[in-house]
Amino acid sequence: MSHKTIAIIGAGIAGALLARQLADAGIQVEVFEKSRGTGGRLASTRLGDHSVDLGAPYLEAHSPEFKLWLEQQVSQQHLHHWQPKRSDFQRQARPEQRYYVGNNRLSALTRQWLSQGPIQLHTQVRVGRVTRYESGVYLYDDTEQPLGIFDLAVIATPAPQAIPLLTEIPAWQQLAHEITPDICWLHALQFADENHAEHRPSGLAVDLIEGHHPILQRAIRNSSKPGCEGPESWVLHARSDWSEQYVDADKEWIAEQLQQAFFELIGNKPETSHSRTHRWLYSLNGTVNLDQPYLLAQEQGIAVCGDWLLNQQQEHQLQGYSASWLSALSLAKQLIQASK
Ligand SMILES: Cc1cc2nc3c(=O)[nH]c(=O)nc-3n(C[C@H](O)[C@H](O)[C@H](O)COP(=O)(O)OP(=O)(O)OC[C@H]3O[C@@H](n4cnc5c(N)ncnc54)[C@H](O)[C@@H]3O)c2cc1C
């Protein structure tokens, strides 16, 4: 069966990479994204004049194949190496490790893929319904306005957000119900120190702190990433169990708790110029194991890709963005073959 027009719902790494692959193969693609920007859980935000990564803070090579792809992105200057000084929360040094970061922000990656044409990107459009009729797959927004008729609709969203879009295939809805995503409260802050690029108001010599802590999962000095100039900035990720316990707490209270934990860690309380607190209801998904890392029902014209779909034969345990990457590339390969 050949797919002539494909709708992709979600412009995170999975949806954007899939769109790029399909467009490069000459397939007509339209992408629908409910947010203002692309990147999904690789999102960024502004603190003053500078961007900080608000989702995953970096990419890590979870498998040799993923590493090869990451290095290709580096050679094309879409990603950069980042080798932060690391320690645990008890200040014990950890061995240096190589990570991958974007041009200023990770979401630059999805933006780049989607801006290279000929992809139609619709932002601030939340798809509310996907329905199969004889003439094709119909998409409607959340006010029941029609968005178009397609040969195939690919749902590239976290599992809970896929559930309302999968009414045509109850067995897949059931699969999505099996997923329990982690919650993550996060606080990003920038210190007031415009004039001294080298000066570090935190007094910390390390750039990435991970390990055991009652509240924090990790703390990342965003301003130490290559290309990130400006005052010192940190992003604090709360532990998932703590985030779950305080899922409905007041944002201001969360901000206070995370800042206080960080100030206790650094033994100092420098002046903060900008900050932002964000709650991710779906940070890292659990996964379901399948024969291939995506779902595709040719007859219904519906497919699913993303980080919650894993191939059980996979040698390396992928998760998060590497699972989304493999899911999108595998589905793209299948759809491109089918279109020939
Ligand atoms: C704070 C944080 C830390 C993380 N740390 C790590 C880590 O260390 N290691 C790791 O492997 N992974 C990590 N992750 C997870 C990783 O970022 C994700 O697994 C990956 O980015 C998911 O990509 P995706 O494209 O599959 O989904 P998403 O990025 O979630 O993209 C889905 C997109 O679909 C859009 N959407 C949803 N519903 C609709 C709708 N109805 N209509 C239109 N658009 C819709 C959303 O707005 C979103 O942009 C982290 C995530 C967060 C938030």
PDBQT file of the ligand as one rigid body, heavy atoms in Angstrom, charges set to zero:
ROOT
HETATM    1  C1  LIG A 401      12.943  16.823  32.318  1.00  0.00    +0.000 C 
HETATM    2  C2  LIG A 401      13.190  15.685  31.385  1.00  0.00    +0.000 A 
HETATM    3  C3  LIG A 401      14.365  14.967  31.489  1.00  0.00    +0.000 A 
HETATM    4  C4  LIG A 401      14.604  13.888  30.627  1.00  0.00    +0.000 A 
HETATM    5  N1  LIG A 401      15.780  13.200  30.734  1.00  0.00    +0.000 NA
HETATM    6  C5  LIG A 401      16.021  12.166  29.904  1.00  0.00    +0.000 A 
HETATM    7  C6  LIG A 401      17.229  11.443  29.997  1.00  0.00    +0.000 A 
HETATM    8  O1  LIG A 401      18.123  11.753  30.795  1.00  0.00    +0.000 OA
HETATM    9  N2  LIG A 401      17.416  10.374  29.165  1.00  0.00    +0.000 N 
HETATM   10  C7  LIG A 401      16.475  10.017  28.238  1.00  0.00    +0.000 A 
HETATM   11  O2  LIG A 401      16.696   9.060  27.503  1.00  0.00    +0.000 OA
HETATM   12  N3  LIG A 401      15.316  10.687  28.143  1.00  0.00    +0.000 NA
HETATM   13  C8  LIG A 401      15.066  11.741  28.956  1.00  0.00    +0.000 A 
HETATM   14  N4  LIG A 401      13.886  12.416  28.881  1.00  0.00    +0.000 N 
HETATM   15  C9  LIG A 401      12.861  11.893  27.961  1.00  0.00    +0.000 C 
HETATM   16  C10 LIG A 401      13.050  12.346  26.524  1.00  0.00    +0.000 C 
HETATM   17  O3  LIG A 401      13.149  13.743  26.478  1.00  0.00    +0.000 OA
HETATM   18  C11 LIG A 401      11.843  11.858  25.741  1.00  0.00    +0.000 C 
HETATM   19  O4  LIG A 401      11.786  10.454  25.822  1.00  0.00    +0.000 OA
HETATM   20  C12 LIG A 401      11.854  12.222  24.254  1.00  0.00    +0.000 C 
HETATM   21  O5  LIG A 401      12.238  13.557  24.057  1.00  0.00    +0.000 OA
HETATM   22  C13 LIG A 401      10.463  11.939  23.720  1.00  0.00    +0.000 C 
HETATM   23  O6  LIG A 401      10.358  12.372  22.368  1.00  0.00    +0.000 OA
HETATM   24  P1  LIG A 401       9.011  12.088  21.562  1.00  0.00    +0.000 P 
HETATM   25  O7  LIG A 401       9.138  12.787  20.282  1.00  0.00    +0.000 OA
HETATM   26  O8  LIG A 401       8.759  10.618  21.538  1.00  0.00    +0.000 OA
HETATM   27  O9  LIG A 401       7.847  12.718  22.455  1.00  0.00    +0.000 OA
HETATM   28  P2  LIG A 401       7.635  14.249  22.863  1.00  0.00    +0.000 P 
HETATM   29  O10 LIG A 401       8.915  14.951  22.946  1.00  0.00    +0.000 OA
HETATM   30  O11 LIG A 401       6.765  14.230  24.075  1.00  0.00    +0.000 OA
HETATM   31  O12 LIG A 401       6.828  14.864  21.636  1.00  0.00    +0.000 OA
HETATM   32  C14 LIG A 401       5.442  14.711  21.504  1.00  0.00    +0.000 C 
HETATM   33  C15 LIG A 401       4.862  16.000  20.968  1.00  0.00    +0.000 C 
HETATM   34  O13 LIG A 401       3.477  15.779  20.700  1.00  0.00    +0.000 OA
HETATM   35  C16 LIG A 401       2.760  16.962  21.023  1.00  0.00    +0.000 C 
HETATM   36  N5  LIG A 401       1.364  16.560  21.213  1.00  0.00    +0.000 N 
HETATM   37  C17 LIG A 401       0.853  15.751  22.175  1.00  0.00    +0.000 A 
HETATM   38  N6  LIG A 401      -0.477  15.583  21.984  1.00  0.00    +0.000 NA
HETATM   39  C18 LIG A 401      -0.808  16.298  20.870  1.00  0.00    +0.000 A 
HETATM   40  C19 LIG A 401      -2.017  16.512  20.175  1.00  0.00    +0.000 A 
HETATM   41  N7  LIG A 401      -3.177  15.953  20.569  1.00  0.00    +0.000 N 
HETATM   42  N8  LIG A 401      -1.992  17.301  19.068  1.00  0.00    +0.000 NA
HETATM   43  C20 LIG A 401      -0.823  17.889  18.629  1.00  0.00    +0.000 A 
HETATM   44  N9  LIG A 401       0.354  17.715  19.276  1.00  0.00    +0.000 NA
HETATM   45  C21 LIG A 401       0.369  16.922  20.373  1.00  0.00    +0.000 A 
HETATM   46  C22 LIG A 401       3.464  17.457  22.290  1.00  0.00    +0.000 C 
HETATM   47  O14 LIG A 401       3.234  18.833  22.507  1.00  0.00    +0.000 OA
HETATM   48  C23 LIG A 401       4.932  17.153  21.956  1.00  0.00    +0.000 C 
HETATM   49  O15 LIG A 401       5.581  18.254  21.350  1.00  0.00    +0.000 OA
HETATM   50  C24 LIG A 401      13.628  13.507  29.680  1.00  0.00    +0.000 A 
HETATM   51  C25 LIG A 401      12.455  14.253  29.575  1.00  0.00    +0.000 A 
HETATM   52  C26 LIG A 401      12.226  15.328  30.407  1.00  0.00    +0.000 A 
HETATM   53  C27 LIG A 401      10.958  16.118  30.273  1.00  0.00    +0.000 C 
ENDROOT
TORSDOF 0
